[in-house]
Amino acid sequence: MKFFETSKFHTLKKSTYITLRWIGIIGQLISIHIVYFYFNLSFPFILANLVILVGVISNLFLIYIYKKTQLSDRSASIFLFIDIFQLSFLIYLTGGVANPFVIFLIIPSVFASSNLGLKTNLLLVVTTILVIVFLTFYSKNLPSPLNEHFHVDVLYYFSIPVALIIALVFLNYFAIIFGKESRLRKEALNKMEEVMAKEHEMLSLGGQAAAAAHSLGTPLSTIKIITQELKDQLKNRKDLIQDIDLLSSQVERCNEILKRLSLNPNEEDDFIDENFTMRDILKEIVSSFEETSNKKFILNFDQDLNPKKMTRSIEIVYGLRNFIGNANKFSNKKIFIDLTSNNEITEIKIQDDGKGYPADVLSKIGEPYLKSFYNKSKTGLGLGIFIGKNLLEKNFASINCRNSKIISGAEVIIKWDNTNLYKI
């Protein structure tokens, strides 16, 4: 099983759930004891305590017998059903829906809606609705002498369960939606961290390779000098000259390999130049796509381009690469990249000649795992934009995604204030 696939399974943290149950149990005990001893109201006091004892025993079971730190979807649903029936029986003994504490019946299902699976949530909601309906028609009276003075219109009485059911459905719906979005965003952020960890690892390996190239340059130069001297001294030994030429050629080959391992192979004297202009970064990204893509990249750089160099940032490189990669993926033939930079701002505009963003996606650009209703043939739309947008915004960029007004495709405008860009 892949590491991130475990996020698809719904679980509930046991310690958090136990704490919440203790709060509920203590609240129930305090309530019935104050009502019975302080207000001197009469109701089945001993039976109510026995009902609360069920909650205490089930909580002790979770603490001492259930050893797992996470409650699975199935285990959590069982204990939540216990909570619903335990509380509903307590409400049954103390007035049914006329009891103001009946509102607490909706808590277990609302609590579960953001943590457990959809089927479990629906089952809990249906069960809670059935319990509310049952308590509307069947229950003991309110604690006496309250029941002697409590008289309301039938319409008002039946509006109580209707309001509870509406609140239950409304709160569960939004909790399910927000819980799903939260899980998707968490998984997307985890994937982004994994990708960035790989990028940092690759940069580290590149730095080590460049360091090796730099360190090995001196001994290889020494070998080259010695082979040249040997060739001059042994020029009359034809049997040795061929071996010396071969040794010299292999030294040259080693030099070429080490140059390719370095981060800047075209300059022999500078070791790991970390400063680049935005123009250099864009050229490097585009050249990597041109090696594998049959699309045409059209780069347009402003004539008054700011030549100031900036520290090479993995987050900026990877964020730009994601947006350019999306343009390459969804374009028909051409990708247009415009760079404008002056003393105040740096702006990059990425356009493609594809179909553009679907209408149902455009308003939610930047959310992970978006699926277009209109265009399901293209997969992956959403996570790449989410990662790119988060990485660039983290590095002070403002991102504007829209459909181009000039050509048919999508357009992304990435803009920095230079005061922020050059302090990264």
N, C-alpha and C positions, 0 to 999 in steps of 0.2 A: 504494500500500500504506500502511495506517495505521501510525503509528510503533510502537505496542505489539504489532502483529502479528508483528514480527521476533522476538519472544521465543518464538514457537512453533517456530522452527527450532533444531535442536540443533547446537551447535558446541563445539569443544574449543580452549582457548587453547594456541597452538603452543609458546610459550616454556616454559610449565609442563610440557607433555608432553616436550619435548626435555630439560629438566633431569632429569625422572624417568627417562628412558631412559639418560642418561649415568650416573646413579647405578647403574642396573641393569647396564649394560655394564662399568663399572669394578668393580662387585662380582663379576661373573662372571670377569673377568680376574684379580682378586686371588685368588679362590677356586681356580681351576685351577692357577695358578702356585704357590700355597702347597702344594696337594696334590701337585703334581708335583715341585717342587724341595725343599721342606722335609720333607714326609712320605715322599718317594721312592716314591710309589704310581704304578703303571703303568696308563695308559689312552691312547687315541688323542689325544695332546697337540696335535699339529700340526693335525689335523682339527677339534678343539675350538676352536682359535684362529681357524681359517678361518670357523667358524660364528659366532663372536663378531664377526668382521670384517663379516659381513652386517649386523649391528646398527649397527656404526660407520658403514658406508657409507650406510645408510638415514637415520641421524641427520644426517649431513653433507648429504644430499639435502634434508632438511627445512630446514636452516640456510641453504644457499646457493642452492638452486634453487626450492624452494617458497616463494614470496614473500608469501603471505597470512599475516596475523597470527593468523587463526582457522582451525582445521581443520574442514571440513564433516563431516557425519555419514558420508558416503561415504569421504572421504579418511582420516578417523580410523580407520574400520573396517579399511581396507587395511593401515595401519601396525600396528594392533593384531593383525591376523592374522599379519603378519610377526613380531611379538614372540612370539606363541604358538608358531609353528612353529620359530622360531630357538631358543627356550628348550627346546621339546620335543625337538629334535634333539640339543641339548647334554645333556639328561637321558638320551636314548636311548643316547648314547655312554658314559654313566657310571653305568649300573645301573638305569635305568627307575624304576618306582615305589618300588623299594627305596632309591633315593637320597633322603636327607632333604630335599634342595633342591627336590623335586618340588612342594612346597607353593606355590612361587612361580608355578606354572602358572596358578593361579586369579586372580592379581593383574590381568592385563590386562582380563579381562571384568568383574571387580568395579570396577576403576577406571573403565571405560566406562559402567557401569550408571547412574551418577548424572548423566552428561553427554550420552549419546547416546540415539537413539530406541529404542523397544521392539523393533522388528524386528531392528535391529543387535545389541542386547543378547542376544536369543534366539539369533541366529546364532552369536555369540561363545561363549555358554554351551554350545550343542550341539557346537560345534567342540572346545571344551576338554574336554568329556565324552568325545568320541570319541578325542581324543588320549590322555587318561588310560587309557581302556580298551585302546588300542593298546599303550601303554607297560607295561601290566600283563602282556601276553602276549609282547611282542616288545621286546627291548632287549639291549644288550651287558651283560656282567657288570660288577659293581662293580670299581673299580680294584683290581688285585692288589697285595698279597696279601689284601685284605679279603674278596674273594669266596671265599677258601678257608675262612674262619671264619664266614661269614654263613649261618646255617641257621635258618629259622623254620618254624613250623607253617603249613600251607597256609591255614587259617582266618585266621591273623594276617596272612599276606601279602595275601590278598584283601580283608581289612578296610581296608587302606590306601587303595585306590582308592574303596571305598564311602564312607569318611570324607571323602575329598577331594571327591567328587561331592556329598555332602550339604552340606558346608561351602560349596561353590561355589553351589549353588541357594539355600541359606539367605541367604548374604551378598548375592547378586545381588537377591533378592526385596526385602530391606529397603533396599538401596541404591537400587533403582528407585522404591520407594514414597517414601522420604525425599527423593530427588532431585525427584520430581514435586511433592511438597508444598512443597519449597524454591522451585521455579520459580514455582508458583502464588502463594506468599506474596510473592516478590520482585515479580512482576507486579502483585499487588494493592497493594503499597506504592508502586510506581511510579505507579499510577493515582491513589492517594490523594494523592501529592505533586503530581500534575498538577491534581487537583481543587482542592487547597489553593492552588496557584499562581494558579489562575483566581479563587479567592475573594479572595486578596490583591490581585490586579489590579483586581477589581471594587471593592474597598474603596478602593484608591488613586484610581480614577476617581471614586468617590463623594466622596472628600475634595477632589479637584480641582474637582468641580462645586460643592461647598459653598463652597470658597474663592472661586470665581468669583461665586457668588451673594452672598457676603459683600462682595466688592470692588465689585461693580456696584450694590450697594444705595445707596451715597452719591450717585453721579452720577444715578441714576434719581430719587432724592428731590429732587435739585436741579432736574431737568427738570420734575418735578411742581409744584414751587413756582413756577417761571417760567411754566408754562402757566396756573396759577391767577391769577398777577399779570396776565398778558396778557389773560385772560378778563375781569378786572375793568376793565382799561384800555380794552379794545376792545368793551365790552358793547353799544355802539351800532352796531357793524359786524356785521350779521347774516351777511354773506357770509364773515366770518372766524371767527365764533363756532363754526360747525359744524366747521371744520378744527381749531380749538383743542380742542373736545370730543373729536374723534376722536383727537387726539394724546394727550390726557389718558387716554382709555380704553385706548389701546395701552400707555401707561406702566404702568397698573394690571395689564394682562395680562402684561407682562414681569415685574412683581413676583410675580405668582402662579406663573408658570413657574419663576422662580428659587427660590421657596419650596419647590416640589416637588422641585427638584434638591438641596436641602440635606438633611442627615441628620435634622434635627429641624424640620420645616416649621411646626409649631404655635407655636414660640417665635421671635419676631423678634429679640430682643436677645441671646440666647445663641448663640454660634457653636460648632458641633460639640460637643455634650454627649456625652462618651464613657462616662459612668457610668450603669449601668442596674441595676435590681433583677432578680432571677431571674424575678419575676412579669412584668416588662416584656418580657423576652426571650421567655418562653413565649407571651405574648399576640401579640407581633410574628410569631413563627413560625406560630402557629395561624391568624392573620388571613391570612397568605400562602397557606395551604392552603384556607381557606374560600372564597377567590376562585375556585378552580378545581374544588373537590370538592363533591359532593352529600351527603357524609357529615356527621353531626352531631358537633361537638366539644363535650364537656362538661368545663369547667374547674372545679376545686375547689381553692380556696386556703385554707390554714389561717388561722383568725381571728387567731392570735398570730404572724402572718408577720413574719419579721425584715425591717425596712425598709431595712437597710443596702445601699448600692449597691456594685457591683463593676465592674471594668474590663471593657468589652465584648471578649470573646475570640472570634475567628473560629472557632477549633477547637471551643469549647464550643457555639457557635451551630450550626455545621455538624453536629457530633455529635448534638445534640438533634434537629436537623431530620431526620437520617437515621432515627432511631428513630420519630419522629412520622410521617414519611413511610411507613415500613414498616407502622405501625398503620393509617394511612389506606388503604394498598394492600390489606391483607389483612382488613380489617374488613368486616362486612356493612352496618351502618348507623351505628354509634356508636363514638367514640373517647373514652376517659376519661383525663383528665390531672389528677393530684393533686400539689399542691406543699405540702410541709411544711418549715418553716424556723424555727429558734430560735437561741439564742446559740451552740449547739454544732454542730448539723448542718443540712444542707440536703438534702432528699430529694425526688426527682421519681419518680412512678409513672405509667407509660404503659400503658394497657390497651385492648384492642379486643374486639369481640364476634364475631370470626371463628372459625376452626377451631383456632387455636392452633398451636404448633410441632409438627411431626410427630415421632414417637417416635425415628426414626433420626437426626434433626437435632439434637434437644435436647441430647444429650450432647456435641455438637461445635460448639455455638454460638460464633461468633467466628472460625471458620476461613473463609478466602475460597473462593468458588465452590462452596458446598455445594449439592448437588442432592438433593432428597428422593425417596426411593423410592416413597413413598405419594402424593405430590402433585406431579406434574410439570407441571400446568397453569399454575402460577405460576412465572415466571422471575425471576432476579435475586436470589433469597434467598441470602444469604451475604456478598456484597461490601459491601452497604450496612451490614450489622451489623458486619462486619469494620472498615470505615472508622470508623463511629460509635464502636465500642468502643475502638479504638486512640486516636482523638482525645480521647475523654473520659478514658480511663485515663492518657494522657499529661498531662492536666490534673488529676491526683490523684483522679479519681472511681473508685468501685467500682461494677461493673455486675453485676446479677443478672438473667438471662433465664430465664423459666420460663412454664409455663401457669398462668393465673389460677385460684385456688381459688374465686373468687366468680362469675365469668362464664365463658363457654366459651372465650374467646380467649387470646391471648398477653399476657404481662405483663413489663415491663422496669422494674426498680428501679435508679435512678441516685442515688448517695449521695456527699456530700462532707462532710468535716470542715471547718467554716468557717475554721479556722486555715489550711488549705491553699487553700480556694476564694478567699479574699480577698487572698491574696498573689500570685495569678496576674497 
